[in-house]
Amino acid sequence: PPQGRRPSIHPHPPLHPHPPSRPLTVRFLHQTSTMSLISKMFMPVLEWMGRRHQAVVGNELKKYGLRYDDLLDPLYSGDIKNALDRAPQEEVDLRNQRIKRAIDLSSKKQYLPYDMQAKQTPYASYLSELVDQVQLENAERAALGTEKTYDRSIP
């Protein structure tokens, strides 16, 4: 050690050089109330932005005659593929027709006529409930430690 200084008893400086001005619980409550205040201030703005975004997406889907569930890709997720396998064949056929029509309209750089757009229901769900059911079953299967029946491998 340098001359004139005594060696420190503690090899490392303390984490908090000064004691906190408030106990930890009071600081935590103060931070959470601040976060609560901030979230209360910004929630109306975020809700407005969410509604606006949903309206814009709905209008774009109406132009092509699609539903939001039509955008779910079975090649991206096995849960969606499984849900489509469980869906009634009539609903799957309607989905395929909507997708083909949208591809055709997009390639021609056209939209549906306005009277057809007015009849579209872009947020009418037909697949989300089945996807949720498949995900719950997969979570239950994972909790039990079993594999999916179709994922078994042959040694």
C-alpha positions as CSV (number, residue, x, y, z in Angstrom):
1,P,0.0,0.0,0.0
2,P,1.1,3.6,-0.6
3,Q,2.7,5.2,2.4
4,G,0.5,7.1,4.7
5,R,-2.6,5.0,3.9
6,R,-3.8,2.1,5.9
7,P,-4.9,-1.0,4.0
8,S,-8.6,-1.4,3.7
9,I,-10.3,-4.1,5.8
10,H,-12.7,-4.9,3.0
11,P,-11.0,-6.0,-0.3
12,H,-13.9,-4.5,-2.4
13,P,-15.7,-1.3,-1.9
14,P,-19.3,-1.7,-0.6
15,L,-22.0,-1.9,-3.3
16,H,-23.8,1.1,-1.9
17,P,-21.4,3.7,-0.6
18,H,-24.2,5.6,1.1
19,P,-27.1,3.9,2.8
20,P,-30.3,4.3,0.8
21,S,-32.5,7.2,1.8
22,R,-35.6,5.0,1.9
23,P,-36.1,1.4,2.7
24,L,-36.3,-1.0,-0.3
25,T,-40.0,-1.6,0.0
26,V,-40.8,2.1,-0.1
27,R,-38.5,2.6,-3.1
28,F,-40.2,-0.3,-4.9
29,L,-43.7,1.0,-4.2
30,H,-42.6,4.4,-5.4
31,Q,-41.2,2.9,-8.6
32,T,-44.4,0.9,-9.2
33,S,-46.6,3.8,-8.6
34,T,-44.5,5.8,-11.0
35,M,-44.9,3.1,-13.6
36,S,-48.6,2.9,-12.9
37,L,-48.9,6.6,-13.4
38,I,-46.9,6.4,-16.7
39,S,-49.0,3.5,-17.9
40,K,-52.2,5.4,-17.1
41,M,-51.0,8.4,-19.0
42,F,-50.0,6.4,-22.1
43,M,-52.7,3.7,-22.2
44,P,-55.3,5.9,-23.9
45,V,-52.8,6.7,-26.6
46,L,-51.8,3.1,-27.1
47,E,-55.4,2.0,-27.2
48,W,-56.2,4.6,-29.8
49,M,-53.1,3.5,-31.8
50,G,-54.2,-0.2,-31.5
51,R,-57.8,0.6,-32.7
52,R,-56.4,2.7,-35.6
53,H,-54.0,-0.1,-36.6
54,Q,-56.8,-2.7,-36.5
55,A,-59.0,-0.5,-38.7
56,V,-56.2,-0.1,-41.3
57,V,-55.4,-3.8,-41.3
58,G,-59.1,-4.6,-41.6
59,N,-59.5,-2.3,-44.6
60,E,-56.5,-3.8,-46.3
61,L,-57.9,-7.3,-45.8
62,K,-61.3,-6.2,-47.1
63,K,-59.7,-5.0,-50.4
64,Y,-58.6,-8.6,-51.1
65,G,-61.5,-10.4,-49.4
66,L,-59.3,-12.0,-46.8
67,R,-59.9,-12.8,-43.1
68,Y,-57.2,-12.3,-40.5
69,D,-57.1,-16.0,-39.8
70,D,-56.2,-16.6,-43.5
71,L,-52.8,-15.0,-42.8
72,L,-51.8,-17.8,-40.4
73,D,-49.3,-19.9,-42.3
74,P,-49.4,-23.7,-41.8
75,L,-45.8,-24.0,-43.0
76,Y,-44.7,-21.6,-40.3
77,S,-46.2,-23.5,-37.3
78,G,-47.2,-27.1,-36.7
79,D,-50.0,-25.8,-34.4
80,I,-51.7,-24.0,-37.3
81,K,-51.3,-27.0,-39.5
82,N,-52.9,-29.2,-36.9
83,A,-55.7,-26.7,-36.3
84,L,-56.4,-26.7,-40.1
85,D,-56.5,-30.5,-40.1
86,R,-59.2,-30.3,-37.4
87,A,-61.2,-27.5,-39.1
88,P,-64.3,-28.6,-41.1
89,Q,-63.4,-29.2,-44.7
90,E,-65.9,-26.6,-45.9
91,E,-64.1,-23.9,-43.8
92,V,-60.7,-25.0,-45.3
93,D,-62.1,-24.9,-48.8
94,L,-63.5,-21.3,-48.2
95,R,-60.1,-20.3,-46.9
96,N,-58.3,-21.7,-49.9
97,Q,-60.8,-19.9,-52.2
98,R,-60.2,-16.6,-50.4
99,I,-56.4,-17.0,-50.7
100,K,-56.6,-17.8,-54.4
101,R,-58.8,-14.9,-55.1
102,A,-56.5,-12.6,-53.1
103,I,-53.5,-13.8,-55.1
104,D,-55.3,-13.3,-58.4
105,L,-56.4,-9.8,-57.4
106,S,-52.9,-8.9,-56.3
107,S,-51.3,-10.2,-59.5
108,K,-53.8,-8.1,-61.5
109,K,-53.2,-5.1,-59.2
110,Q,-56.9,-4.9,-58.6
111,Y,-59.2,-4.8,-55.5
112,L,-62.6,-6.3,-54.9
113,P,-65.5,-4.1,-56.0
114,Y,-66.7,-1.8,-53.2
115,D,-70.0,-3.6,-52.8
116,M,-68.1,-6.9,-52.2
117,Q,-65.7,-5.1,-49.8
118,A,-68.6,-3.9,-47.7
119,K,-69.8,-7.5,-47.2
120,Q,-66.4,-8.8,-46.0
121,T,-65.8,-9.6,-42.3
122,P,-62.0,-9.6,-41.8
123,Y,-62.1,-10.3,-38.1
124,A,-64.6,-13.2,-38.1
125,S,-62.4,-15.9,-36.6
126,Y,-62.7,-19.5,-37.7
127,L,-59.3,-20.8,-36.8
128,S,-58.1,-19.0,-33.7
129,E,-60.1,-21.2,-31.3
130,L,-58.7,-24.3,-32.8
131,V,-55.1,-23.0,-32.6
132,D,-55.6,-22.1,-28.9
133,Q,-57.0,-25.6,-28.3
134,V,-54.0,-27.2,-30.0
135,Q,-51.6,-25.0,-28.1
136,L,-53.3,-26.0,-24.8
137,E,-53.0,-29.7,-25.7
138,N,-49.3,-29.3,-26.6
139,A,-48.7,-27.5,-23.3
140,E,-50.4,-30.2,-21.4
141,R,-48.5,-32.9,-23.3
142,A,-45.2,-31.0,-22.5
143,A,-46.2,-30.9,-18.8
144,L,-46.8,-34.6,-18.8
145,G,-43.5,-35.2,-20.6
146,T,-44.9,-37.1,-23.5
147,E,-44.2,-36.5,-27.2
148,K,-46.7,-35.8,-29.9
149,T,-47.9,-39.0,-31.5
150,Y,-46.7,-38.0,-35.0
151,D,-43.3,-36.9,-33.8
152,R,-42.0,-40.4,-32.8
153,S,-38.8,-41.4,-34.5
154,I,-37.9,-44.9,-35.6
155,P,-34.5,-46.0,-34.2
